[in-house]
Amino acid sequence: MTHQFSADVEKLIQVRMASGRYGSEEELLVQALRALDEDDEELKAIEEGLASVDRGEAGLPLDEVFERLRQRHSIQDNA
């Protein structure tokens, strides 16, 4: 599947390709789509959490939430 992109999008692609991080434009596109999927999943989880709070349901302790986020994103606790 071949696409013609606008000049603005083409420039964004070229900037990303120049980073050397991607082996091809297809790889860049696949990575971008995966990132969008992850963002969609995170947004859905946030919306579900907010709905739960709105219903008055008990949530997780904040320190547990932060620990889960650190684990998910491989961040060490420097405290």
Secondary structure, DSSP 4 states (H G I P E B T S, - for coil): ------HHHHHHHHHHHHTT--SSHHHHHHHHHHHHHHHHHHHHHHHHHHHHHHTT-----HHHHHHHHHHHTT-----
